[in-house]
């Protein structure tokens, strides 16, 4: 059951500055898993985010405070630890120099969104579990599974976080969740086993943030149930890898094709077409998706079915 860790102590109140302009809403958007994610919410020009540090849970409210930073309020025992990571969260390590796209769609998106940075959380398991939940299923179903599991097993967020926010479970909780609880959350046995297996290796996985991103992805892919797509999704968020391309995504190659070429591509075609954009392929994807890439895909053909594994 969820455990309350709310505290009455005043928050840490600080301002964080980063080397380049940053738009905190667009920068942190990839960390939110659906509109009702219990671990992250948008509130106007502010973002509420809860996380689990080694020192304990923490709630953070980030509000745009000038072109190159944010005002941050932090509650909970993990506050001081997160304080040191806030610049990375706001893209302090992200270096877009050398990214000069020639395609007019990308060039215009880059011109309109110069402050969209690539975040780096430094939390592997926190990015890995929802990525596993999103394997081979409709996003709506994956978001619902994430929400149910966090509501059932996460801690209540410290401080005055919006109602319903939960701190993601730690590895010790993920690896003890019974199979029937995953079943109730509409998670099939294969994905459930992968989550439990990764939670058992959590200490080793968290050390991957210190590796070269390419090596870290290779090590992630060595785990049963973690493929190219899942490793890239983790690298984008936990490592801040601006080149991590989500090959194998159900929609992405089609979106890339229609956005940049006016017709569909398969994965191989997408990889080949985006090759000249290394080491900024994920940055390019973020830009044309944020600029309306999905709206350029013709609405025809079958959609991904929302599968209910609880019926089996």
KOLGUNU-160734 format. One record per residue (C-alpha): residue in one letter; x, y, z. Coordinates in nm, 4 decimals. Layout:
<pts>
(pt A,(X,Y,Z));
...
</pts>
This chain:
<pts>
(pt X,(0.0000,0.0000,0.0000));
(pt X,(0.1074,0.3611,-0.0524));
(pt X,(0.2884,0.5138,0.2436));
(pt X,(0.2647,0.8813,0.3306));
(pt X,(0.5930,1.0676,0.3564));
(pt X,(0.4453,1.4171,0.3692));
(pt X,(0.6331,1.6665,0.5828));
(pt X,(0.5492,2.0020,0.7397));
(pt X,(0.9038,2.1390,0.7123));
(pt X,(0.9460,2.4397,0.4811));
(pt X,(1.0784,2.3622,0.1343));
(pt X,(1.4208,2.4324,-0.0041));
(pt X,(1.3680,2.7372,-0.2249));
(pt X,(1.6333,2.7919,-0.4903));
(pt X,(1.6916,2.9217,-0.8402));
(pt X,(1.8803,2.7143,-1.0953));
(pt X,(2.0598,2.8590,-1.3953));
(pt X,(2.1883,2.6619,-1.6947));
(pt X,(2.4362,2.7608,-1.9688));
(pt X,(2.1770,2.7960,-2.2461));
(pt X,(1.8134,2.9074,-2.2721));
(pt X,(1.5741,2.6409,-2.1462));
(pt X,(1.2002,2.5949,-2.1699));
(pt X,(1.1254,2.3788,-1.8691));
(pt X,(0.7847,2.2559,-1.9859));
(pt X,(0.9039,2.1203,-2.3212));
(pt X,(1.2332,1.9973,-2.1733));
(pt X,(1.0646,1.7891,-1.9023));
(pt X,(0.7696,1.6736,-2.1132));
(pt X,(0.9269,1.3373,-2.2149));
(pt X,(0.9406,1.2386,-1.8479));
(pt X,(0.5618,1.2512,-1.8150));
(pt X,(0.3900,0.9222,-1.8984));
(pt X,(0.0466,1.0324,-2.0090));
(pt X,(-0.1778,1.3166,-1.8900));
(pt X,(-0.2431,1.1622,-1.5465));
(pt X,(0.1060,1.0412,-1.4608));
(pt X,(0.1231,1.0228,-1.0791));
(pt X,(0.4949,1.1147,-1.0852));
(pt X,(0.4810,1.4317,-1.2975));
(pt X,(0.2189,1.6979,-1.3654));
(pt X,(0.2159,2.0241,-1.5545));
(pt X,(0.0559,2.3281,-1.3908));
(pt X,(0.0653,2.6222,-1.6307));
(pt X,(0.4284,2.7328,-1.6589));
(pt X,(0.5262,2.5017,-1.3711));
(pt X,(0.6053,2.1316,-1.3550));
(pt X,(0.5530,1.9181,-1.0454));
(pt X,(0.7807,1.6161,-1.0334));
(pt X,(0.8342,1.3496,-0.7673));
(pt X,(1.1244,1.1078,-0.7558));
(pt X,(1.3062,0.8648,-0.5303));
(pt X,(1.6631,0.9549,-0.4469));
(pt X,(1.9012,0.7335,-0.2510));
(pt X,(1.8372,0.9648,0.0445));
(pt X,(1.4591,0.9360,0.0130));
(pt X,(1.1552,1.0669,-0.1724));
(pt X,(1.1386,1.4234,-0.2994));
(pt X,(0.8802,1.6525,-0.4529));
(pt X,(0.9999,1.9313,-0.6802));
(pt X,(0.8019,2.2208,-0.8270));
(pt X,(0.9878,2.3939,-1.1105));
(pt X,(0.8642,2.7256,-1.2478));
(pt X,(1.0127,2.9113,-1.5427));
(pt X,(1.2194,3.1979,-1.4022));
(pt X,(1.3796,3.3828,-1.6904));
(pt X,(1.5090,3.2408,-2.0190));
(pt X,(1.7895,3.0304,-1.8690));
(pt X,(1.6534,2.8752,-1.5536));
(pt X,(1.3813,2.7987,-1.3058));
(pt X,(1.2729,2.8602,-0.9520));
(pt X,(1.2658,2.5281,-0.7687));
(pt X,(1.0846,2.4338,-0.4494));
(pt X,(1.1774,2.0973,-0.2973));
(pt X,(1.0156,1.8964,-0.0184));
(pt X,(1.1150,1.5671,0.1397));
(pt X,(1.4261,1.3833,0.2588));
(pt X,(1.5700,1.3589,-0.0945));
(pt X,(1.5690,1.7365,-0.1468));
(pt X,(1.9378,1.8062,-0.0929));
(pt X,(2.0395,1.5202,-0.3220));
(pt X,(1.8078,1.6317,-0.6020));
(pt X,(1.9337,1.9875,-0.5605));
(pt X,(2.2704,1.8789,-0.7009));
(pt X,(2.1000,1.7178,-1.0033));
(pt X,(1.8676,2.0034,-1.0957));
(pt X,(2.1006,2.1553,-1.3584));
(pt X,(2.1141,1.8195,-1.5408));
(pt X,(1.7361,1.7915,-1.5188));
(pt X,(1.7134,2.1288,-1.6948));
(pt X,(1.9559,2.0246,-1.9678));
(pt X,(2.2798,2.1780,-1.8408));
(pt X,(2.4821,1.9020,-2.0092));
(pt X,(2.2899,1.9239,-2.3347));
(pt X,(2.5053,2.0741,-2.6100));
(pt X,(2.3170,2.1515,-2.9337));
(pt X,(2.6195,2.3046,-3.1031));
(pt X,(2.6732,2.1529,-3.4447));
(pt X,(2.3031,2.0899,-3.4922));
(pt X,(2.2241,2.2865,-3.8077));
(pt X,(1.9439,2.0984,-3.9842));
(pt X,(1.8905,2.1749,-4.3509));
(pt X,(1.5422,2.0297,-4.3922));
(pt X,(1.2958,2.3211,-4.3730));
(pt X,(1.0654,2.1425,-4.1262));
(pt X,(1.3504,2.0787,-3.8832));
(pt X,(1.5119,2.4170,-3.9400));
(pt X,(1.1833,2.5953,-3.8660));
(pt X,(1.1136,2.3811,-3.5579));
(pt X,(1.4635,2.4495,-3.4268));
(pt X,(1.4145,2.8218,-3.4869));
(pt X,(1.0821,2.8238,-3.3005));
(pt X,(1.1944,2.6011,-3.0123));
(pt X,(1.5595,2.6901,-2.9443));
(pt X,(1.5133,2.6396,-2.5694));
(pt X,(1.3960,2.2780,-2.5797));
(pt X,(1.6779,2.0921,-2.4054));
(pt X,(1.7478,1.7207,-2.3544));
(pt X,(1.6939,1.6384,-1.9879));
(pt X,(1.9107,1.3977,-1.7874));
(pt X,(1.7568,1.2447,-1.4737));
(pt X,(2.0386,1.0075,-1.3786));
(pt X,(1.7749,0.7508,-1.2725));
(pt X,(1.7882,0.4290,-1.4768));
(pt X,(1.5191,0.2151,-1.3129));
(pt X,(1.2808,0.5104,-1.2970));
(pt X,(1.3065,0.5400,-1.6768));
(pt X,(1.3316,0.1666,-1.7450));
(pt X,(1.0127,0.0443,-1.5759));
(pt X,(0.7688,0.2660,-1.7707));
(pt X,(0.9600,0.1931,-2.0929));
(pt X,(0.9092,-0.1799,-2.0322));
(pt X,(0.5400,-0.1175,-1.9665));
(pt X,(0.5166,0.0576,-2.3043));
(pt X,(0.6626,-0.2375,-2.4981));
(pt X,(0.4320,-0.3702,-2.7719));
(pt X,(0.1143,-0.2127,-2.6296));
(pt X,(-0.0911,0.0977,-2.6931));
(pt X,(0.0304,0.4012,-2.5003));
(pt X,(-0.3099,0.4412,-2.3359));
(pt X,(-0.2817,0.0928,-2.1821));
(pt X,(0.0799,0.1467,-2.0734));
(pt X,(0.0003,0.4801,-1.9077));
(pt X,(-0.2909,0.3201,-1.7217));
(pt X,(-0.0662,0.0369,-1.5985));
(pt X,(0.1981,0.2847,-1.4779));
(pt X,(-0.0691,0.4898,-1.3004));
(pt X,(-0.2228,0.1885,-1.1276));
(pt X,(0.1106,0.0459,-1.0124));
(pt X,(0.2319,0.3796,-0.8751));
(pt X,(-0.0983,0.4493,-0.7031));
(pt X,(-0.0929,0.1027,-0.5450));
(pt X,(0.2758,0.0731,-0.4533));
(pt X,(0.4249,0.4232,-0.4622));
(pt X,(0.4612,0.6550,-0.1639));
(pt X,(0.2450,0.9638,-0.1277));
(pt X,(0.4490,1.2594,-0.2512));
(pt X,(0.6087,1.4782,0.0183));
(pt X,(0.4896,1.8335,0.0638));
(pt X,(0.1927,2.0036,-0.1064));
(pt X,(0.2056,1.8070,-0.4318));
(pt X,(-0.1177,1.7863,-0.6327));
(pt X,(-0.3601,1.5203,-0.5158));
(pt X,(-0.2815,1.1716,-0.6401));
(pt X,(0.0895,1.2196,-0.7012));
(pt X,(0.3043,0.9240,-0.6010));
(pt X,(0.6767,0.8580,-0.5661));
(pt X,(0.7771,0.5661,-0.7924));
(pt X,(0.8560,0.2508,-0.5927));
(pt X,(1.2145,0.1612,-0.5186));
(pt X,(1.3789,-0.1508,-0.6562));
(pt X,(1.3037,-0.3479,-0.3399));
(pt X,(0.9312,-0.2873,-0.3925));
(pt X,(0.9282,-0.3539,-0.7689));
(pt X,(1.0940,-0.6926,-0.7255));
(pt X,(0.8386,-0.8005,-0.4606));
(pt X,(0.5223,-0.7062,-0.6481));
(pt X,(0.3251,-1.0301,-0.6925));
(pt X,(0.2342,-1.1553,-1.0376));
(pt X,(-0.1386,-1.1053,-0.9742));
(pt X,(-0.0843,-0.7348,-0.9025));
(pt X,(0.0861,-0.6941,-1.2397));
(pt X,(-0.2074,-0.8862,-1.3900));
(pt X,(-0.4566,-0.6461,-1.2288));
(pt X,(-0.2559,-0.3605,-1.3794));
(pt X,(-0.2955,-0.5169,-1.7276));
(pt X,(0.0726,-0.6168,-1.7524));
(pt X,(0.1395,-0.9499,-1.9214));
(pt X,(0.3768,-1.2018,-1.7575));
(pt X,(0.6637,-1.1282,-1.9977));
(pt X,(0.6812,-0.7577,-1.9166));
(pt X,(0.6246,-0.8290,-1.5466));
(pt X,(0.9190,-1.0703,-1.5376));
(pt X,(1.1405,-0.8164,-1.7136));
(pt X,(1.0548,-0.5476,-1.4566));
(pt X,(1.1259,-0.7804,-1.1644));
(pt X,(1.4517,-0.8993,-1.3221));
(pt X,(1.5692,-0.5409,-1.3807));
(pt X,(1.4753,-0.4426,-1.0256));
(pt X,(1.6923,-0.7277,-0.8976));
(pt X,(1.9865,-0.5725,-1.0862));
(pt X,(1.9021,-0.2133,-0.9953));
(pt X,(2.2293,-0.1241,-0.8209));
(pt X,(2.4304,-0.2326,-1.1237));
(pt X,(2.1932,-0.0603,-1.3647));
(pt X,(2.2090,0.2725,-1.1821));
(pt X,(2.5873,0.2778,-1.2293));
(pt X,(2.5361,0.2894,-1.6063));
(pt X,(2.4821,0.6661,-1.5855));
(pt X,(2.8601,0.6995,-1.5500));
(pt X,(2.9297,0.5006,-1.8702));
(pt X,(2.9512,0.6237,-2.2253));
(pt X,(2.5864,0.6321,-2.3438));
(pt X,(2.6523,0.3905,-2.6301));
(pt X,(2.8182,0.1403,-2.3952));
(pt X,(2.5390,0.1853,-2.1423));
(pt X,(2.2769,0.1075,-2.4051));
(pt X,(2.4688,-0.2031,-2.5132));
(pt X,(2.4735,-0.3258,-2.1515));
(pt X,(2.1013,-0.2584,-2.1167));
(pt X,(2.0319,-0.4599,-2.4313));
(pt X,(2.2145,-0.7572,-2.2806));
(pt X,(1.9234,-0.7971,-2.0361));
(pt X,(1.6492,-1.0405,-2.1430));
(pt X,(1.3415,-0.8402,-2.2386));
(pt X,(1.5288,-0.5131,-2.2999));
(pt X,(1.5774,-0.4422,-2.6697));
(pt X,(1.6943,-0.1557,-2.8872));
(pt X,(1.3778,0.0499,-2.8429));
(pt X,(1.3652,0.0164,-2.4643));
(pt X,(1.7353,0.0946,-2.4214));
(pt X,(1.6998,0.4079,-2.6350));
(pt X,(1.3990,0.5276,-2.4351));
(pt X,(1.6042,0.4953,-2.1157));
(pt X,(1.9083,0.6645,-2.2698));
(pt X,(1.7009,0.9632,-2.3776));
(pt X,(1.5773,1.0289,-2.0257));
(pt X,(1.8288,0.8863,-1.7784));
(pt X,(2.1495,0.9586,-1.9747));
(pt X,(2.0421,1.2702,-2.1632));
(pt X,(2.1539,1.1098,-2.4905));
(pt X,(2.0590,1.3481,-2.7730));
(pt X,(2.1328,1.0771,-3.0325));
(pt X,(1.9344,0.7843,-2.8891));
(pt X,(1.6942,0.6820,-3.1663));
(pt X,(1.3907,0.4705,-3.0728));
(pt X,(1.4179,0.2111,-3.3499));
(pt X,(1.1260,-0.0305,-3.3372));
(pt X,(0.8670,0.2261,-3.2313));
(pt X,(0.5246,0.1454,-3.3755));
(pt X,(0.4706,0.4970,-3.5149));
(pt X,(0.8016,0.6811,-3.5243));
(pt X,(0.9351,0.5794,-3.8662));
(pt X,(0.6010,0.6671,-4.0232));
(pt X,(0.5976,1.0065,-3.8521));
(pt X,(0.9558,1.0761,-3.9640));
(pt X,(0.8700,0.9825,-4.3219));
(pt X,(0.5573,1.1928,-4.3488));
(pt X,(0.7183,1.4881,-4.1663));
(pt X,(1.0361,1.5034,-4.3707));
(pt X,(0.9648,1.3207,-4.6972));
(pt X,(0.5896,1.3359,-4.7405));
(pt X,(0.5502,0.9576,-4.7295));
(pt X,(0.6010,0.6609,-4.4962));
(pt X,(0.9357,0.5068,-4.3998));
(pt X,(1.0214,0.1782,-4.2323));
(pt X,(1.2789,0.1534,-3.9523));
(pt X,(1.5696,0.0879,-4.1884));
(pt X,(1.4736,0.3845,-4.4024));
(pt X,(1.4411,0.6087,-4.0974));
(pt X,(1.7848,0.5090,-3.9662));
(pt X,(1.9427,0.5723,-4.3054));
(pt X,(1.7704,0.9067,-4.3555));
(pt X,(1.8589,1.0394,-4.0088));
(pt X,(2.2208,0.9180,-4.0173));
(pt X,(2.3614,1.2596,-4.1239));
(pt X,(2.2076,1.4149,-3.8102));
(pt X,(2.4308,1.2213,-3.5687));
(pt X,(2.4840,1.2947,-3.2783));
(pt X,(2.1482,1.4751,-3.2664));
(pt X,(1.8992,1.2217,-3.4019));
(pt X,(1.6824,1.2170,-3.0886));
(pt X,(1.6925,1.5971,-3.0772));
(pt X,(1.5610,1.6009,-3.4338));
(pt X,(1.2821,1.3581,-3.3429));
(pt X,(1.1806,1.5727,-3.0455));
(pt X,(1.1665,1.8797,-3.2655));
(pt X,(0.9512,1.7508,-3.5476));
(pt X,(0.7183,1.5642,-3.3086));
(pt X,(0.6774,1.8819,-3.0992));
(pt X,(0.6140,2.0815,-3.4167));
(pt X,(0.3179,1.8636,-3.5156));
(pt X,(0.4757,1.5566,-3.6728));
(pt X,(0.1884,1.3242,-3.5823));
(pt X,(-0.0538,1.5642,-3.7468));
(pt X,(0.1209,1.5138,-4.0814));
(pt X,(0.0433,1.1418,-4.0922));
(pt X,(-0.2731,1.0614,-4.2924));
(pt X,(-0.5487,0.9192,-4.0727));
(pt X,(-0.6117,0.5874,-4.2384));
(pt X,(-0.5506,0.2202,-4.1767));
(pt X,(-0.5802,0.0182,-3.8539));
(pt X,(-0.4745,0.1603,-3.5223));
(pt X,(-0.2909,-0.0245,-3.2476));
(pt X,(-0.5395,-0.2265,-3.0449));
(pt X,(-0.5687,-0.1645,-2.6718));
(pt X,(-0.5146,-0.5138,-2.5327));
(pt X,(-0.6632,-0.6143,-2.1979));
(pt X,(-0.4398,-0.8876,-2.0534));
(pt X,(-0.6610,-0.9141,-1.7452));
(pt X,(-0.9069,-1.1228,-1.9457));
(pt X,(-0.6492,-1.4035,-1.9890));
</pts>
